[in-house]
């Protein structure tokens, strides 16, 4: 492999519409890291490919994905398209022998995620999935403190996040109204959040879930029409971790005036850790995986005090852009370090598959009204 990891990105475009996640996070994250070279951009049309090439400063531009895959100067393919397109693009990249970074959710369904994870394992290729909580400094330190017994045996966990729903959307995001598209509060907001909880505290033994759609219509700002919605917006989970800690988990979106409560508290026998989700973030609905998160602790009879995050958990340069790009850059740097050392990386497609299986268990519990046990 070349000295720098040469990246070809598909889905980051200057085209108006959509979330712009690739252009707003992956592009600035890669530019901030010396281990990477943003080599190529790929979009579906030649004019947008050339415009994106000019905007992002890449050497190469493609409007045929297979041409980018055939390019020997691309080591890592980053997929930041809409979720329904992930499967085809990722499978083609893996068959071409490329390392792949795919945004979360990995697939629109569990079956798609299984296929991608299995093929990556068969080919022994490096993979990464955009579960950025694994690279957040505050969460990495909280995980270490829990493992070291800083607050003793973990007894219970409370995670609660209720944000403002986006009920007016243009063509770039109205497609998320369809639950089958795989991009909704359950898979994205809830999926990232419950993955963050598992990253810090370990896996679930059992879950009971209630998943609901309370907002059943969105307004299409491009057409003026009303669009029916069956994507979930209320995810309520009661569960037990493998270490027997009890969990209360709620992620939801509401149409008006949420109170801004974003809590992630870990109750141990000897103390409590409190993670202030998105503390200091400028975006409207900050999240645990975007950061920046702040950590507080209280042990015994002490009052809560802020916990300073050791510098070793900040892996990126100070000049890296603030906001969501920072944890994306953290993930890329961790990936570069693993690839250079020939060491394992997480979260990989195997980790993404485990997260998809947890979401499937939540859906099964909600559909049946019964608890679901998770495999050990």
Helices and strands as residue ranges (DSSP letters): E 5-10, H 21-21, I 22-26, H 27-31, E 36-42, H 46-56, E 60-62, H 65-69, E 76-79, H 83-95, E 99-102, H 110-123, E 127-129, G 132-135, H 137-147, E 154-164, E 168-169, H 171-174, G 175-177, G 179-181, I 185-189, H 190-201, E 204-212, E 217-220, E 226-228, E 234-241, E 246-254, E 262-268, E 271-276, E 294-299, E 305-307, G 311-313, H 325-341, H 349-368, E 372-373
